[in-house]
Amino acid sequence: MTKASPLLMSFAVLCVGAIKAQTAPPVATSGTLAPGAGVEAVQHTCTVCHPPAMITSKRRTRQQWSDVVDQMINKGAQVSDEDYDVIVAYLARTYAPTS
């Protein structure tokens, strides 16, 4: 196996998932955040400490994303009350579990 094999396997899995979930929100590629309402708040707040790929590689429920944002706030992330709701909504909508 070459080093490219895991990358190709990941790509194949993403393609199959995209075919199965025709109505799912767009999935970001190349470590960029998917477009959508709230992406600016996530870019401004979350990518200060985390590369986009760390976010885009996760699939969580709304409660799980809320818990993650709470954990980040406890570690010092500066998130206004208004941005909190926008960020959690974007993450829950865009990076929800696929099954």
C-alpha positions, 0 to 999 in steps of 0.5 A: 500500500502506498501513502495515497491509499488512505486518502483514496479510501477516504475519498471513496467513503465520502463519495458513497456517503454523498450519494446516500445523502442527496439532501444532506448539507454540502460537506467541506473538502480540502479542510475548508468549512462548508458554506452556510449561515453561520460559517463566518462566526465559526471561522472567526471564533473556532479557526483561531485555535483549530484548523477547519479540518478538525471541525469538518472531520467530525459528525455530531448531534446538536447537543454534542456540538453544544457540549463541544462549544461549552468545553471550548468556552471553558478553555477560554474561547471568546463566544458571545451569546449571539454567536453561540447560538449561530455557531451551534446551529451551523455545526449541527446543521452542517456537520450532523451525523450521517446515519 
